[in-house]
Amino acid sequence: MPPHHNIPHDNLKVDYVIIYRFADSTKTEASRSFQDLLQALARVGLAIEVRNGGNCSLLIFVKVASDERLNNAIYRSRVKDWLYGIRPAQPDRETQNSLTSQPLTEAERYRIVHQLITGPKEEGNAGIVPTHGQWKNVESIFPLHDHTFNKEWIKKWATVTFLKVEDLDEIRNRFGEKVAYYFAFTQSYFAFLIFPAAFGFSSWVLLGHFSSIYAVVNCLWSVVFIEYWKRQEVDLGIRWGVKGVSAIQEKRREFQHEKEIQDPITGEAVQVFPATKRLYRQLLQLPFAVLASLALGLIIATCFGIEIFLSEVYNGPFKSILVFLPTLLLTALVPTITTILTEIATRLNNYENWETTDAYDSAMTQKIFILNFITSYLPVFLTAFVYVPFGSLIVPYLDIFQLTARPFAENEKQLATPKAGFAINPARLRKQVIYFAVTAQIVNFAMETIVPYVKRRGFHKYQELKTERAARKGGAAPNAAANDLPEEAEFLARVRGEAELDVYDVSTDLREMVVQFGYLTLFSVVWPVTAVSFLINNWVELRSDAVKICVEMQRPTPHRVDSIGPWLDSLGFLTWLGSISTAALVYLFSNDGLGPDGTPADIKGWAFLLTVFFSEHIYLLVRLAVRLAISKMDSPGMQKEHAERFMVRKRYFEESFGEDAMELPPPMDREKITRSSLEEEARQGSMRSSTPQDQFWLRQRSWEESSSIGMGLIEKMAPAESRKQQ
């Protein structure tokens, strides 16, 4: 049997599960939309099975109905890659030979089937976009976990320190290139951390605080790592056959063009949104950045001032408890404001009307990075460049924070800020960096791995108790599993459980790594052991992310990429800024790590600016030298003329695209179905070896029968039309 048919047996050959939820629709609306959905799936050659999902939902199981249909879709996808220059050679014209020469991976199969389901109708796909338009009742579309592989994967990773390239290949073959690139980046980052961890620990022991030698070496390491990773991305792209895949731009359904013009070279009709108009809309990013900086900066700066007042000025009762007040305020206010700003950023990104998904994601990443930068680094910047050098100037203004402790103070002396003789806390900066390097990493791990597990277990327990109480009162909803066949019960229970899991977003994990890299480049000169903490954290992070994907999240839909995307630009920016902040920190704290005493008179402005100036220019020269050295490595490929590519693609699609017309499978001839014919079919079936997979897919013999059963379930579960209309 061809390799692409080796789908895990415990998934009964299911390719995707579609959750169809109709709690907010009348029976008529739900039935009509459901039938449209099944017809759209059947037209693109997908077999369908429907089961009860519970809570006014249906589980729609789909798989490619025939090997011929799947093979044609695979061949068409590979030829498209060749036409766009992603594949170096044209696939063999014999489809089977093409599949034999390059076996289909599981990720490629899932990607192609997902494209059949969600791709545009004009390209021969079903065009189903969850929660949008006529598909508003389609809640989600996801593949099922291969639990046998998941257990072996987690067990294997628990026993190895470094991932081999074959391990990354396995991730790519299972989950697609987007997830594989994240693990490849984290693995490369982890391996590179060994040097700064060893050198940083040595510097901490031998060179003392704020070593200029460590600062230079750390900046050089950052530049080398970034340039190395750029080269590594290209190598992996070639190895995985996705180099240049970003040339295939996925057009956003939400894109709104203003006019259509004819390409003067190719003659094709092109939908256009004026670049100048988008530029004007992009200029709104400036007030957004100012708004984000003011909103988050004001909260962080206020909590910063309260913390200084309570920890270093206030000397009354409950001081040991009150010092936690700023932390509580930050915990409550920052996530709330960040959520509001993220919503504003999303609306702004939608307003910019990006044509492709890649462009949209890149612009959104830039906006999110602004928020992450402020919330992650501003407290340390305030300590290093405001509190330490200008402590004596800000002390008189701390009186405004007396309100936070006045109810507990015994007299005014305990609230009074000293007019003279105030001494800054020289260890404050180091303690902050240690917190972000160690404590914050542990907290993030708990919030990312342990808290979701506890929440999910608690939710299930709550649902069980709620069902039990309702059952005692006679008002319990019918159990979705009540009519499950015994041989399917375990499988359907697992599917219903996976349907409740969150969707995995690899960008969240990439953002976490980028923020961590920023602490290393910006502030590790304060505490050179920072890299040791990150090295330990990232070994755990690689394993915990694997567990998270396998246990806490739905299986990711494979997506192809050829890099980590716009996060690479963020890494470059942090490296540049690190060269400046590191030089500034070394200058300010070169006095045995104590730094200024809070009086700006000790700081020579010209010396400070000169230090920053030379540091930045040395960084630029070093980056150029490293980039030139790495560029000596050959990279394959040349781009073809745009017009030539277009004509080749056009000729191919005209010749072969029409082979699979979007027609429904012929209806079953019900007149020939008699009792005797059914008995004979059952007798013949009992004589043949029948697997659980075959039994599962023979319950419903056509999309019409699936439609009939599904509408019957809707009839039982959907709200009455009269109640809906009220």
N, C-alpha and C positions, 0 to 999 in steps of 0.2 A: 504493500500500500504506500502511496507517495507520502513523503514526510509531512506535508501540510495537513494530512488528515489525522495526525497523531494528537488529537485533542484529549485532555485528561478524561478518563472513563467516568470518574465520579461527577463530572459535569454533564454527563449524558449528551455529549457532543453539542451542547448549547454554545453558540457564539456570543450572543448578547441577551441581556434581560432589559426589557422596557417596562418601566413602572407607569401605568395608566391610572391616574387618580381622578375621580369624578365627584368628590364630595360637594363641590360648589356648582354642579351642573344638574339640570333636570334630566329625567330619564331620556327624554327625546333628544336633547342636546348631546348627552353622553353616548347614546347609541349611534347617532349619526356620525359624531367625531370618531368613535371607535371603529366603525365600519370604514370610514375614509382612511384611517391609519392602517388597517389590515390590507386594504386594497393597495395603498402606496407601497407597503412592504412586499406584497405578492408580486407587484409589477416588476420589481427589480430582482426577482428570482429568489426570494427568501421563504423558507418553510417556517410555519408558525404553530405554536402551541400556546394555549391560554389556560391559566390557573387562577384561583382565587388568591388575591393578595391581602385581603382583610382591610378594614377601615376604609371602605368604599374605594378599593383599588384592585387592579388586575395585574397579574404577572404575565407579560407577553414574552415568550421565549422564541428566539429566532436563530436560524442557521441557514447557510447557503443550501439551497434545495438540491443542487446537482454539482458534481465535480466540474462539469463542462463550464457552467456559469462562473464558478470560482476561478478556474484556470484562465478563462478569458479576461476576467477582471485583473488577475495578477499580471498577465502578459501586457494588457493595456497600460497598467501602472508602470511597468518596467520600460516599456517603449517611451512613455511620456518622460520618464527620467532621462532616457538616452537623448531625446529631442531637446531637453533643456541642458544637456551637457553634464548631467550628474553621473551617468554611466559612461564609461569610456568607449564601449562598443555596443552595437545594436543587438538586442536579444535575438536568439535563434527564431526564425520564422515558424518553426514547429514548436507549438506551445509546450508540449511534453518534454522536448529536448531542452527548452529553456529552463523548465522547472528542475530537470535532472541535473543540469550543469550548475545551477545555483539554487539549492533547496530553500524552500520557504520557511522562514522562522515563524514562531508563534506570534510574535509582535507584528510581523508584516501581515499575517492573516487577519488579526484583529483590526489592524489599521485599515485594511482594504474593506472589510465588512462594515466597519464604522463609516467609511466613506460612502458605501452603498446606501446606508441608512440616512446619513445626515447631509451628504453632498448635494449640490444644486441639481434640480430636475433637468436643467438644460444640458447637463453632462451625463445624463442617464441614471441619476440616483434618485432616492425617494424624497430628498429635501426636507426631512423631519428635523426641526430645531426645537428641542425641549423648551416648554413654557413660553413659546413665541407664537403669536398669530393663531392660526387654526390648530396648532399643536399645544395649546395652553394646558391641556390635560395630561400631556406627556411630561411626567415629573423628572425622569432621569433615564439615561441609557448607560449601562455599564456591563463589562465582562465579569465573569465569575473567577474567584481565586482558584488557583491550583494548590490545594492544601498539602498535597504530597511534596511538591516542589518547595513550598514555603517552609515546611518543617525541616527539610534537608538543607535549605539555604541558611536558615537561622542557626542550625546546629553546626554547619560548616564554618560560618563566620565567627562563631564563638571560640574557635580553636586556632584562628590564624591572626597574625598581626598586620600583614600587608596584603592587599589585594593584588592578584596577578591580572595581567591584561585579559586572560581567559575568563576570570571572574567578572570583569566588566563586560566582556562579550556575552556572558550568560545573562546579565542584567538587561543588556540591550535586546537580546533575543526574546526575553520574556516581557519586558515592560516598555520597550522602545527607547529611542535615542535620547529623548528629553530627560528621562529619569537617569539613564546611564551617564549622561554628561555631568549631572549633579554628583553622582557617586565618583566619577573619574576626577572631577575637580576637587572634591573633598579628600579623596585619596592622595592626589598630588600635593595638595596643601598640607596634609598630615605628614607626608614623607619629607617635604621641605622644612617643616617645623622642627625636625630633629636638630638641624644645625643651629638656628637661633635659640633653641632650648638649651643645648649644651654650651654655646657661647655665652648666652645670657646668664646662666647659672655661674659660669666661671667669672664673668664680669661682676656679678653681684658679690662674689667671694673675694676677688682679687683687685678689682678696679674701683670699688666704692660706688657712691651714688652719682647719677647723672654723668656717666663716663662719655666723653666725646668720642672715644674709640668705639664704644658700643653703638653710639648714635650713627656713626659713619657706616659701620658694618651692617647695622639693621636696615638703614636706607638702601644700601647696595643690595642686600638680600631681597628686599621688596621689589626692586626693579628687575632683578634677575628672575624672580618667581613669576611676575606678571608676563614678561617677555617669553619665558619658557612655556607658560600655560597657553599663550597665543599659538605657539608652534605645536603644542600638544593637541590643541583643538583641531588643527589642520590634519595632523597624523591620524587622530581618531576618526575624523570625517572621511579620510581616504579608506581606512580600515573597515569602517561600517558602511561605506558606499553612500554617504550623505553629504560629501563635500560639495558646496554650492546649492544645497537643497533649498536655501532661503530664496533662490531665484523663482521657485514656484510659490508665488504669493497667493494666500487664501483671501479672497475678497470678502469683506465684512457685509453681512446681510443688512446692517443698519446704515451703510454708506448711502448718502443722498447726493446724487450728482446734479449739477445745474444745467449741463448741456452735454450733447454728444458731438464729437468732432471726428473727422476721418484722419487716421494716421497717415502723414504724407509719404511714409516709406512703405508701410505694409498695406495701406488701404483699408484696414479694419476700423470698425466703429469703436471709439474709445469714450467712455464716460468720464467727464472731467468736473472736478471741483477746483475753482481758481486757487492757485498757490498763494497769491497775495491775500486772498480772503482768509485762508487758513492761517497765514502768518499773523494777520491782525488778531485772530482769535487766540493764537498762541501767546500773544503779548499779554493776555490775561494771566499768564503764569507769573508774571512779575508781581501784580498785586496779591496773587494767591500765596507766593513765597513770603511776601511781607506780612500778610494776614497770619500765615502759619507761624512765622517767626515771632510775631507779637503775641499771639494767643498762647502758644506753647512756651515761648521764652518768658512771658510775664508770669505764668504759673510756676515754672521751674525757678526763675529768679526770686520770686516771692517766697517759695518754700526754702530756697537756699538761704535767704535772709533770716527767715524764722528759725531755721536750724542753727545758724551762727548765734543768733540772740539767745536761744534756749540752752545751747551747749557751752557757750563761752562768755555770756553776759549774765544771764539769769542765775541767781544763787539762792533759790527758795525751795519750798516743799515740792515734792513730786517731780523734781527735775529729771530723775532717771526715767520717769514715765513720759513726761511731756516731750522729751527729745524725739520720741517716735511720732509726734504729731505731723511733722513735715512729710514723713514717709507715708503716713495714712492719707494725707492730702494728695500727694502725688499719685498714689495707687488709685484713688477715687477719681481725680480730675483728669489726669493725663490720658488714660484710655478713653474717657468720654469725649474729650476734645479731639483726640486723634480720630475717633470714629466719625465725628462730625466733619472734620477736615478731609478725611478719606472719601466721604460721600460727596463733598464739594469737588474734590479732585476728580472723582469718577464722572460727575456731571460735566465738568470742564473738559475732560478728555472726550466725552461723547459730543460735546459742542464743537470740538475741533474737527469732527467729521473725517476721521482717518479712513482711507480706502481699504487698507489691508489689515489683517489681524496682527501681523508682525509690527507694523508701524504703530498700531493702537497700543499694543503691549509695551513697546519701547517707551512711548510717551507716558504711559501710566506708571511704569517703573521709575522714571525720572521724578515724577511727582511724589511717589511713595518714598523714594530715597530722601527727599527733602525732609519729610516728616521723621523718618528714622534717624537722620543725621541730627536733627534738633533734639529729639528725645534721648538719644543714646550718648551724645558727646557734649552737649551744652553744660551739664553740671560740672564736668571735669575742666572744661574751658573756663568756666566762671571761677573755679578755685585757683587754677594756674595763672590766669591772666587778669583777674580782678581782685580776688580776696588776698592773695599773697602779696602782690606788688602795691596794692592800694588799700590795705586793711585800715590804716590809720585815718584815711579819708572817708571811708564808708561807715565807720563806727558811730559817729554822731547821728546818722540817719537811721540807726537801728531802733530808735525810740518808738517808731511807728508800730513795731511788733510787740509792744508791751501788752497789748490787748490779749494776746494768746496766753499769757501767764498771770495777768492781773488778778483773776478770781482766786488764784492759789497763793499769791504772795502775801507775806505777813506785814511787810512795810515797803516803802518806796525805794529804800536802799537796795533791796533785792532786785529791783527792776531797772535801776539807773545804769546807763551806759557810761563807762569811764571816759572822761574828757581827755585824759592823758595817761600814758603808761599802759595802754592796751597792747598786749602781745599776741600776735597771730599764732596759730597752732601749726608749726612747720611740718608735722606728720599728717596733716589733713589730706594733702594731695595724694600721698602714697597710700593712705587707707582707702581713699576713693578708688584708685586704680586697682588695688587688691580686691576690693568688693566686686568691681565689674569683671575682673579676671577670674575670680574664684566663686564667690557667693552667687553672683548673678547667673553664672553658667549652671550652677546646681539648681537654682530656682527655675531657669528656663527649661532644664531637662524635666523637672517635676511637672511644670505646666504643660509641657508638650507630650509627655508620655504617661505619667501616672494619673494626673487629673482627668484627662479624657476617659481613661479606663474606669476610674471610680465613678464619674458622672454617668457613663453608660450602664454600669452595674446598678447604680442607684435608680436610674430611670426605669430599667427593666423591673426592678423590685417594686417600684411605685406602680407601674402598670399592672403587675400581678396582683398587688393589694387592691387596686382600683377595680380590677375585673372581679376579684373575689367578693368585694362589697356589693358590686352591682349584681352579681349572681345571687347573693343572698336576698337581695331586694326584688329579684325577678326582672331586672332591667338590663342584664348583660347582653352585649352584642354577640351574635353568633361567632363562634371560633372559626377563623379562616381555615384552620387545619382539620375541621370536623369531617369534611368529605374527601380528604386526601386519600389516595390509594396507599395501602401499606408499603408497597415497594417504592413509592415516591415520597413518603412522609418525611424521611430524614433529609432528603435532597431539598424539598420545598421549605422545610424549616430553616435550613442553612441559607437558602436564597432570600427568604424574608428577613433573616438577620443581617445579611450583607446589604440589603436594600436600605436599612436604617443607618448604615455607617456614613461618615462624612466623605466628601470627595477630596482626594489627595491633590494638593497644589504644591508642585516642586518649587515654585517661586518663593514660598514661605521659608523653606529650608535654605535656599540660596541666599536669601536676604539675611538670614541668621549668620551664615558664614561670612558674608561681606561685612556685616557690622562687627563681627569678631576680628576680622582682618584689620578693620579700622582702628580698633583699640591697640593692636600690635604696632601698627605703623605710626600712630599719632602719639601714644602715651607710654609705650613699653620702656622708654628711657627712664621713666620715673621708677619703675620696678622691673628690672631686667628678667626676673623669673616668670614674667607673664607668659612667655612662649611655652614654658614647662606645663603650666596649667592648661593652656589651649591644646597642647599635644595630648594630654591625658583625656581632656574633654572630647576631642575629635575622634579618638579611638572608640570611645563609648558612643559618640554621636552616630558614627557609621553603622554600628550595630542596632542602636535604638531606632534609627530611621528605617532600617530593614524590618524590624519588628512592627513599627508603626504602619508601614505599607501593608504588611501581611495580616495584621490583626485589627488595627484601629481604623483603617480606611478601606473604601472600596478599591478594587483593583484598578490602577490607572489605565486609562485608554491610551494606547501607544501613539505618540506624536513624534514626527521627525524634526530634528533641528541639526545645525552644524556648529553650534557654540552654546555658551551659557547666556547668550543674548546681551541685552543692555547692561547686565550686572558687570560685564567686563569693563565698561566705561566707568562705572562706579568704583571699581578696584583701582583703575588708573588715576582717577581723581583723588582717592584717599592716599595713594602713594605719593602723588605730587604734594598734597597738603601735609603729609607726614614729614616730608623733607623740610618744610617750613616750621611746623610746630615743634619738631624735635630740636632743630637749631635754636629756636626761641627758648625752649625749656632748658637746654644745656646752658645757654647764656644766663638765664635768670637764676638757675639753681646751681651754678658752678661752685658756689661757696660751701663746699662739703655737703651739698644736698639740702642745705637749709634755705637757700634762696634769699630774697629781700626780706626785710623785717617789717614790711607793711608800709614803708615810706617810699614814695616814688622818687625821692631825691637821689636814692642810691642807684637808680637806673639811668644809664646814659642812652638817650633816644637814638643818637647817631650810631652808637655801637650796636644797639639792638637791631636797627634797620639794616645796617651793613651785614650783620650776621645772617639775617634772613635772606638778603639779596644774594650773597655769595652761595649760601646753601641751596637756594632754588636753582641758580645757574649751574652749579656743579651737578645737581640732580639731572638737569636737562642734558648736559654733556654726557653724563654716565648712561642715561637712558638711550641716547643716540648711539653710543659705542656698543652697548649690549644689543640693541636692535640690529645694528649693522653686522655684528658677529653672528647672530642667529639667522639673519637673512641670507647668509652664505649657504644655508641648507636649501637644496632644491625643493620646489613645490610644483606639483603637476598641473596640467590643464591650461587651455586657452579658450576664450569665449568666441562663439560664432556670431556672425552678423545677425542682428535682430530680425531683419527682413527675411533672411534665409531660413532662420528657425521657424518664423511664422508660416512661410510657405510649405515647409516640410510637415509641420504639425497639421496644417489645414488639409493637405493632400491625404495624410494618413487618416484623419478623422472622417473625411468624406468617403474613403474607401472601406473603412472597417467599423466605424462607430454604429452604423445602422443595423448591425447583425442582431443585436439584442433589443428588439423593439419593446417599448414599455407597455406591454399588454398583460392583462390578468391571465393566470393559468386557466385553461378551459374548465368550465364547471363539470362536476361529476355527473355522469349519466344516471340519475336516480331511478329511471324506469327499469334499469337492468339489475338494481339491487333488490334481491328477494331474500326470503328466509333461507331458502335452500342454498343460494349463492353465498350468503353469510356463513352458514354452517360448513359449507365446503371450504371457504377461506379460512375459517377457524381450524378445521381439520388439517389443512395443508400447513398452516402456521405452526400447529403443535408438532408436526413431523419435522419441521426445520428447527435448527438450533436458534433460539431467540435470546438475545442479550437484553439487559435492562435498558440500554440505549434505544434498541429497536422498539421495545415495548413502549417506551416514553413517546417516541415520535409517531407511533401508530394509533395513539388514542384518538387523535383528530386527523382525518385523512385529507382535508383540504382547508383552504382559508375560509371557505363558506361555513364549514362545520365549526371552525374556531370562532367565527363571527357569531354563529348561532348560540354557542355555549357562552361566549363572553356577554352577549346581550341578555341571556338568561340570568347570569350573575348580576348584571347591572340592574335588571328588573327587581331582584331580591334586595339589593343593597342601597340603591340610589334613593335620595330623598324624594318624596312625592312632589309632583309638579305643583299641586295646589299650595303646598307649604312653601315651596321655593318662590312662588310668585307673590306671596304675602309680604 
